[in-house]
């Protein structure tokens, strides 16, 4: 299912490595690599001086794929996603909101295309332990702590895995990561309790 771009919909389960490009403050830039070390996505450092509330997901050449923006005011901290570079008056292609203010771990994603679709994000991004489900509770993507394959040591939370199930748009998934990172930065990190998972290029053979 292509949401952002068909070229980021993979036929096989695909593991991407997401790296924060600076550690000075929450919500800094990202670089995303495939299992061959090739750059797939990038998000330039935006830092605390970004007052626009907009984050831009780009391809390796700097082409804007997706803009995510916090909707203000919003009781449930709603974010919206726009195809390419957002223009004034443009309608979003998806929105993300907390399922409830108290149940902060769960988020609801509404996708607006020919017909409205919903996804649920469960878990805690601060722990790098989230799963994106469709309404039938089928796993579409996972965010997990990354384990070094050579040493079997779990890496820091500034490097983590984005695991895409076949047919799920990787650019859309990375847009959701940007939103989760912002919300987690607002909430503060939680306890360092995670589920460790092994990591490879295309899942188990």
One Martini backbone bead per residue (centre of mass of N, CA, C, O) as a GRO file, in nm:
protein
  205
    1UNK     BB    1   0.089   0.041   0.029
    2UNK     BB    2   0.067   0.362  -0.093
    3UNK     BB    3   0.124   0.686   0.055
    4UNK     BB    4   0.388   0.834  -0.057
    5UNK     BB    5   0.574   0.591  -0.205
    6UNK     BB    6   0.627   0.311  -0.394
    7UNK     BB    7   0.946   0.275  -0.350
    8UNK     BB    8   0.874   0.218  -0.015
    9UNK     BB    9   0.752  -0.059  -0.105
   10UNK     BB   10   0.797  -0.380   0.018
   11UNK     BB   11   0.796  -0.728  -0.041
   12UNK     BB   12   0.977  -0.750   0.207
   13UNK     BB   13   1.105  -0.771   0.491
   14UNK     BB   14   1.234  -0.465   0.646
   15UNK     BB   15   1.546  -0.333   0.773
   16UNK     BB   16   1.598  -0.037   0.947
   17UNK     BB   17   1.832   0.221   1.032
   18UNK     BB   18   1.810   0.450   1.302
   19UNK     BB   19   1.969   0.779   1.333
   20UNK     BB   20   2.094   1.008   1.525
   21UNK     BB   21   2.278   1.307   1.435
   22UNK     BB   22   2.220   1.415   1.732
   23UNK     BB   23   2.258   1.455   2.113
   24UNK     BB   24   2.176   1.741   2.241
   25UNK     BB   25   1.863   1.706   2.153
   26UNK     BB   26   1.552   1.665   2.127
   27UNK     BB   27   1.469   1.641   1.792
   28UNK     BB   28   1.668   1.561   1.594
   29UNK     BB   29   1.815   1.432   1.351
   30UNK     BB   30   1.812   1.193   1.070
   31UNK     BB   31   1.927   0.860   0.970
   32UNK     BB   32   1.852   0.616   0.707
   33UNK     BB   33   1.923   0.264   0.672
   34UNK     BB   34   2.008  -0.003   0.518
   35UNK     BB   35   2.164  -0.321   0.517
   36UNK     BB   36   2.395  -0.177   0.310
   37UNK     BB   37   2.433   0.140   0.401
   38UNK     BB   38   2.207   0.295   0.263
   39UNK     BB   39   2.055   0.579   0.208
   40UNK     BB   40   1.701   0.663   0.250
   41UNK     BB   41   1.679   0.881   0.484
   42UNK     BB   42   1.622   1.232   0.591
   43UNK     BB   43   1.673   1.458   0.880
   44UNK     BB   44   1.726   1.753   0.959
   45UNK     BB   45   1.827   1.959   1.182
   46UNK     BB   46   1.603   2.139   1.414
   47UNK     BB   47   1.562   2.177   1.698
   48UNK     BB   48   1.461   2.438   1.922
   49UNK     BB   49   1.443   2.670   1.683
   50UNK     BB   50   1.182   2.533   1.581
   51UNK     BB   51   0.867   2.713   1.535
   52UNK     BB   52   0.680   2.569   1.311
   53UNK     BB   53   0.624   2.249   1.363
   54UNK     BB   54   0.806   2.133   1.126
   55UNK     BB   55   0.876   1.827   0.944
   56UNK     BB   56   1.123   1.681   0.713
   57UNK     BB   57   1.113   1.429   0.475
   58UNK     BB   58   1.389   1.280   0.299
   59UNK     BB   59   1.580   1.199   0.064
   60UNK     BB   60   1.912   1.166  -0.018
   61UNK     BB   61   1.872   1.441  -0.218
   62UNK     BB   62   1.644   1.637  -0.066
   63UNK     BB   63   1.365   1.536  -0.120
   64UNK     BB   64   1.043   1.597  -0.049
   65UNK     BB   65   0.803   1.369   0.098
   66UNK     BB   66   0.738   1.489   0.400
   67UNK     BB   67   0.509   1.664   0.622
   68UNK     BB   68   0.510   1.742   0.967
   69UNK     BB   69   0.244   1.870   1.192
   70UNK     BB   70   0.139   2.053   1.449
   71UNK     BB   71  -0.169   2.089   1.594
   72UNK     BB   72  -0.314   2.411   1.665
   73UNK     BB   73  -0.501   2.337   1.883
   74UNK     BB   74  -0.460   2.025   2.099
   75UNK     BB   75  -0.560   1.805   2.331
   76UNK     BB   76  -0.424   1.525   2.183
   77UNK     BB   77  -0.182   1.582   2.016
   78UNK     BB   78  -0.195   1.664   1.702
   79UNK     BB   79  -0.092   1.529   1.390
   80UNK     BB   80   0.021   1.609   1.051
   81UNK     BB   81   0.027   1.491   0.706
   82UNK     BB   82   0.218   1.585   0.409
   83UNK     BB   83   0.269   1.589   0.085
   84UNK     BB   84   0.555   1.691   0.086
   85UNK     BB   85   0.533   2.024   0.063
   86UNK     BB   86   0.372   2.236   0.245
   87UNK     BB   87   0.068   2.410   0.181
   88UNK     BB   88  -0.147   2.643   0.197
   89UNK     BB   89  -0.453   2.465   0.252
   90UNK     BB   90  -0.366   2.188   0.276
   91UNK     BB   91  -0.442   1.860   0.299
   92UNK     BB   92  -0.416   1.594   0.478
   93UNK     BB   93  -0.322   1.236   0.478
   94UNK     BB   94  -0.269   1.246   0.797
   95UNK     BB   95  -0.322   1.146   1.147
   96UNK     BB   96  -0.211   1.202   1.494
   97UNK     BB   97  -0.322   1.056   1.812
   98UNK     BB   98  -0.424   1.020   2.107
   99UNK     BB   99  -0.633   0.798   2.254
  100UNK     BB  100  -0.541   0.928   2.531
  101UNK     BB  101  -0.421   1.106   2.792
  102UNK     BB  102  -0.359   0.866   2.984
  103UNK     BB  103  -0.299   0.667   2.734
  104UNK     BB  104   0.006   0.742   2.606
  105UNK     BB  105   0.103   0.481   2.437
  106UNK     BB  106  -0.143   0.537   2.251
  107UNK     BB  107  -0.211   0.559   1.897
  108UNK     BB  108  -0.389   0.729   1.635
  109UNK     BB  109  -0.427   0.656   1.283
  110UNK     BB  110  -0.529   0.862   1.007
  111UNK     BB  111  -0.619   0.782   0.672
  112UNK     BB  112  -0.649   0.993   0.377
  113UNK     BB  113  -0.830   0.877   0.106
  114UNK     BB  114  -1.064   0.716  -0.042
  115UNK     BB  115  -1.051   0.587   0.249
  116UNK     BB  116  -1.064   0.556   0.573
  117UNK     BB  117  -0.787   0.476   0.782
  118UNK     BB  118  -0.654   0.269   1.050
  119UNK     BB  119  -0.413   0.300   1.319
  120UNK     BB  120  -0.210   0.145   1.576
  121UNK     BB  121  -0.003   0.256   1.852
  122UNK     BB  122   0.202   0.049   2.051
  123UNK     BB  123   0.375   0.155   2.334
  124UNK     BB  124   0.727   0.288   2.370
  125UNK     BB  125   0.943   0.503   2.231
  126UNK     BB  126   1.149   0.551   2.465
  127UNK     BB  127   1.207   0.222   2.441
  128UNK     BB  128   1.190   0.115   2.154
  129UNK     BB  129   0.864  -0.013   2.180
  130UNK     BB  130   0.681  -0.060   1.890
  131UNK     BB  131   0.350  -0.102   1.731
  132UNK     BB  132   0.196  -0.131   1.410
  133UNK     BB  133  -0.150  -0.143   1.347
  134UNK     BB  134  -0.424  -0.257   1.233
  135UNK     BB  135  -0.765  -0.315   1.286
  136UNK     BB  136  -0.684  -0.642   1.281
  137UNK     BB  137  -0.400  -0.671   1.433
  138UNK     BB  138  -0.185  -0.625   1.216
  139UNK     BB  139   0.139  -0.610   1.149
  140UNK     BB  140   0.332  -0.336   0.993
  141UNK     BB  141   0.528  -0.227   1.232
  142UNK     BB  142   0.854  -0.178   1.399
  143UNK     BB  143   1.007  -0.071   1.711
  144UNK     BB  144   1.356  -0.134   1.796
  145UNK     BB  145   1.610  -0.236   1.944
  146UNK     BB  146   1.950  -0.258   1.868
  147UNK     BB  147   2.161  -0.530   1.769
  148UNK     BB  148   2.472  -0.637   1.761
  149UNK     BB  149   2.569  -0.900   1.561
  150UNK     BB  150   2.871  -0.946   1.671
  151UNK     BB  151   2.814  -0.890   2.006
  152UNK     BB  152   2.513  -0.881   2.125
  153UNK     BB  153   2.471  -0.571   2.171
  154UNK     BB  154   2.294  -0.318   2.293
  155UNK     BB  155   2.211  -0.026   2.180
  156UNK     BB  156   2.143   0.277   2.181
  157UNK     BB  157   1.860   0.495   2.142
  158UNK     BB  158   1.999   0.644   1.881
  159UNK     BB  159   1.971   0.336   1.783
  160UNK     BB  160   1.735   0.182   1.555
  161UNK     BB  161   1.461  -0.019   1.451
  162UNK     BB  162   1.281  -0.050   1.135
  163UNK     BB  163   1.010  -0.270   1.076
  164UNK     BB  164   0.890  -0.389   0.766
  165UNK     BB  165   0.624  -0.498   0.625
  166UNK     BB  166   0.481  -0.617   0.368
  167UNK     BB  167   0.342  -0.325   0.200
  168UNK     BB  168   0.469  -0.102   0.380
  169UNK     BB  169   0.529   0.229   0.405
  170UNK     BB  170   0.832   0.368   0.489
  171UNK     BB  171   0.771   0.675   0.486
  172UNK     BB  172   0.528   0.663   0.670
  173UNK     BB  173   0.670   0.530   0.911
  174UNK     BB  174   0.880   0.763   0.948
  175UNK     BB  175   0.670   0.980   1.008
  176UNK     BB  176   0.581   0.845   1.276
  177UNK     BB  177   0.854   0.869   1.416
  178UNK     BB  178   0.862   1.177   1.429
  179UNK     BB  179   0.615   1.207   1.609
  180UNK     BB  180   0.709   1.027   1.845
  181UNK     BB  181   0.961   1.194   1.912
  182UNK     BB  182   0.809   1.451   1.992
  183UNK     BB  183   0.628   1.332   2.212
  184UNK     BB  184   0.860   1.216   2.383
  185UNK     BB  185   0.997   1.492   2.434
  186UNK     BB  186   0.753   1.609   2.594
  187UNK     BB  187   0.741   1.367   2.815
  188UNK     BB  188   0.980   1.203   2.835
  189UNK     BB  189   1.163   0.965   2.951
  190UNK     BB  190   1.163   0.652   3.053
  191UNK     BB  191   1.216   0.360   3.133
  192UNK     BB  192   1.476   0.107   3.072
  193UNK     BB  193   1.243  -0.088   2.920
  194UNK     BB  194   1.295  -0.373   2.708
  195UNK     BB  195   1.279  -0.551   2.411
  196UNK     BB  196   1.482  -0.782   2.278
  197UNK     BB  197   1.609  -0.801   1.937
  198UNK     BB  198   1.689  -0.929   1.661
  199UNK     BB  199   1.895  -0.843   1.363
  200UNK     BB  200   1.827  -0.803   1.012
  201UNK     BB  201   1.762  -0.751   0.689
  202UNK     BB  202   1.493  -0.975   0.616
  203UNK     BB  203   1.481  -1.151   0.829
  204UNK     BB  204   1.392  -1.454   0.836
  205UNK     BB  205   1.477  -1.751   0.637
   0.00000   0.00000   0.00000
